[in-house]
Amino acid sequence: MTETSHPEHKSHRTVFIIVFVMLCALTAMSFWIANSHLMDNPLTGWIAMMGVSVAKAFLVVTFFMHLWWEKRWKYVLTVPALLMGALLVILLIPDVADRVSTYTKTRSNHAPMAVETSPESSH
C-alpha cells in the first residue's frame, strides 16, 4: 500500500529530518562543551553536559519513540514507571546509608579504610 491509499496516514519525514539535524547540532555542542573552558569548573561543565543530554533524550523519546503522536497511553506507561522509580530510590536510601552496620566481621576486616586528608596535603 502506498501513502495515498490511507489519507489518515501522514508522512513525518520532514519532522524526522529536522530532529536528526537538531541531534547532530546537539552532539556538536556536546563536543564543544567537553573541549571548552566550561569544563574547568566541574559543576558548570556537568550542568552544561546534562542540559544537552536531556535535550537529546527528549528529542529521541518524543519523536523517534513516537510519543509526540501518542494520545493518553504515554501517561499510562510513564507515570507508574516514574512513581515506581522514585519509590525505589526513596526505599533504598536507608539501606545505602546504613550499610556498614550490617557488615560481617570478615567484610569489616577487608573493607577499605577511610583516608583522612588535610588541607596542606591537597596542594
C-alpha positions as CSV (number, residue, x, y, z in Angstrom):
1,M,0.0,0.0,0.0
2,T,1.1,3.5,-0.6
3,E,0.7,6.6,1.5
4,T,-2.0,7.8,-0.9
5,S,-4.2,4.8,-0.1
6,H,-4.5,5.8,3.5
7,P,-5.4,9.5,3.8
8,E,-5.2,9.4,7.6
9,H,-1.5,8.3,7.4
10,K,0.7,11.3,7.3
11,S,4.4,11.2,6.5
12,H,6.6,12.7,9.2
13,R,9.8,12.6,7.1
14,T,10.4,16.4,7.4
15,V,9.9,16.3,11.1
16,F,12.4,13.4,11.4
17,I,15.0,15.2,9.3
18,I,14.7,18.3,11.4
19,V,15.0,16.3,14.6
20,F,18.1,14.5,13.1
21,V,19.7,17.8,12.3
22,M,19.0,19.1,15.8
23,L,20.5,15.9,17.3
24,C,23.6,16.5,15.1
25,A,23.8,20.1,16.4
26,L,23.4,19.0,20.0
27,T,26.1,16.4,19.5
28,A,28.4,19.1,18.1
29,M,27.5,21.2,21.2
30,S,28.5,18.3,23.5
31,F,31.8,18.0,21.8
32,W,32.4,21.8,22.1
33,I,31.4,21.8,25.8
34,A,33.7,18.9,26.5
35,N,36.7,20.7,25.0
36,S,35.8,24.2,26.2
37,H,36.6,26.3,29.3
38,L,33.3,25.2,30.8
39,M,35.0,22.0,31.9
40,D,37.4,23.9,34.0
41,N,34.7,24.1,36.7
42,P,33.3,20.6,37.2
43,L,29.9,21.8,38.3
44,T,29.4,24.2,35.3
45,G,30.7,21.5,32.9
46,W,28.4,18.9,34.4
47,I,25.3,21.1,34.3
48,A,26.0,22.1,30.6
49,M,26.6,18.5,29.5
50,M,23.5,17.3,31.4
51,G,21.4,20.0,29.8
52,V,22.5,18.9,26.3
53,S,22.0,15.2,27.2
54,V,18.4,15.9,28.5
55,A,17.6,17.8,25.3
56,K,18.9,14.9,23.1
57,A,17.0,12.3,25.2
58,F,13.8,14.4,24.9
59,L,14.1,14.6,21.1
60,V,14.7,10.8,20.8
61,V,11.9,9.8,23.2
62,T,9.4,12.3,21.8
63,F,9.9,11.8,18.1
64,F,11.8,8.5,17.4
65,M,9.8,6.6,20.0
66,H,6.7,8.3,18.6
67,L,5.4,9.7,21.9
68,W,4.6,13.0,20.2
69,W,1.8,11.3,18.3
70,E,0.5,9.1,21.2
71,K,-2.7,10.1,23.0
72,R,-3.3,9.0,26.6
73,W,-1.2,5.9,26.5
74,K,2.0,7.8,27.1
75,Y,0.8,8.8,30.6
76,V,-0.5,5.3,31.4
77,L,3.0,3.9,30.7
78,T,5.3,6.6,32.0
79,V,3.6,7.9,35.2
80,P,3.5,4.5,37.0
81,A,7.2,3.8,36.0
82,L,8.2,7.2,37.3
83,L,6.4,6.6,40.6
84,M,8.0,3.2,41.0
85,G,11.4,4.6,40.2
86,A,11.0,7.4,42.8
87,L,9.7,4.9,45.3
88,L,12.6,2.6,44.8
89,V,15.1,5.4,45.3
90,I,13.4,6.5,48.5
91,L,13.2,3.0,49.9
92,L,16.9,2.3,49.2
93,I,18.2,5.5,50.9
94,P,18.1,3.9,54.4
95,D,19.8,0.7,53.2
96,V,22.6,2.5,51.5
97,A,23.1,5.0,54.3
98,D,23.3,2.2,56.9
99,R,25.1,-0.5,55.0
100,V,28.3,-0.5,57.2
101,S,26.4,-1.5,60.3
102,T,25.4,-4.8,58.8
103,Y,28.9,-5.9,57.7
104,T,30.1,-9.3,58.9
105,K,33.4,-9.4,60.7
106,T,35.2,-10.7,57.6
107,R,33.7,-8.0,55.5
108,S,34.5,-5.3,58.0
109,N,38.1,-6.5,58.3
110,H,38.6,-6.4,54.5
111,A,36.7,-3.1,53.9
112,P,38.9,-0.2,52.8
113,M,39.9,2.2,55.5
114,A,38.8,5.8,55.4
115,V,41.5,8.2,54.2
116,E,41.8,11.5,56.0
117,T,43.3,14.4,54.1
118,S,44.4,17.7,55.5
119,P,44.2,21.0,53.6
120,E,48.1,21.1,53.4
121,S,48.3,17.7,51.6
122,S,45.9,18.7,48.9
123,H,48.2,21.3,47.5
